[in-house]
Amino acid sequence: MKHFKKIIIVATLLLVSNLSYAQGPPEPPADPNTGGGPVGGNAPIGSGIAILLSLGAAYGGRKVYHYWQSQKEEIED
């Protein structure tokens, strides 16, 4: 009975995977010389980089603060 359930599950997954297709690719952007979108797309990356840098600086600052606290505790002991 165990093997029968496994076979049914595997067969169902195989059949479902054949029926589900991915979405087609988007239309390419228009020519930028005629007023279309930019060649590389129009996703802004400037704000994402700023967020990553600020989060990295905050994480580094936290690590330095905890290191200083541990050194301070070792000196006091």
Order of alpha helices (4+ residues) and beta strands (2+ residues): alpha-alpha
